[in-house]
C-alpha cells in the first residue's frame, strides 16, 4: 500500500486505487483537494453566528434610523479574507433604499437601525443574514459571512 506524504502526516491510499489503475499522485491530489475544501469551508463559516455591529465613527443626534426610513449610504463589502466584492464608493453613487422592508440583505435591515446621519459602522454579518447557504455565484462563496463598512 502506498502513502501520500502531507506536511505533517502520511495518508495511506487504498488498494482499490491500484485496481482502478490510479497512481499515488492522483490519490495525493484527491487528499490534498479534500483537505483544502474542508479548510476553506470551515474558514468561510468562521463561527460568525450573529450580527456584530461596530460603530467606527460615533455621532450624536436627536433622531436615529428606524424601519420605514429611506436611507442613502455608501458602503464597501468584503469577504472574511478581505477580498472586496462590491463598493458604492467605486461607482460614486450611494445606495438608497427603504430600511426594514427586505430591499437589502437582512443583516443590513437589522444592522442599520438606530444609526445617526454621519455615523460609520462595520457590520459582521453571518451567512444566514446575508446571502445564505448558496452565496452569490461568482462573487460570494457558500455560507460566507460578510464584512460591510458603511456610512450614512
Steps between C-alpha positions, in 0.01 A plus 500: 500500500636842405476820699456866431739713703342821616655775709468323837366152422475221250165387367491143363324457170266204467580190298195566283692788342755250368217286367349803329846578363529825692842604614608651828520847345126489421429385857717778644321759288162369613606508868648850464190630321271350765705655780510835321122506450441398862725779627356753254141423597584505870677834462205640307263431788747649753260457791308816410167406654342840562507851362782710644480879486811709552448877504820639344389865505248604759274801449249657739153556359143548609352258248636159408401278210204267533317257276316682222761777466654552157875514541781574258844370587839404367636155578786262434430125515780254577534127551664371817836478319482873420404459133271784392188374320314829457530870578275800442811719542643349180183593311483844661133441569357425847243226545151628583233271646215484750625345825327192641306411187714214366650702214851411623648205689360440850833588661470854363135537597593401856846659523409846372217580740568749779768672288565877481574702187878514466560188711723222366466131580661171417257211496611139524208312352453121533409319180137441608451880512696555176481278190425174682609148418538569127709815514495722194660312208826643367518759782421343839575135593258264676417581863728804492483753782549858382668814628321814390621851575250774445446864569174686491 
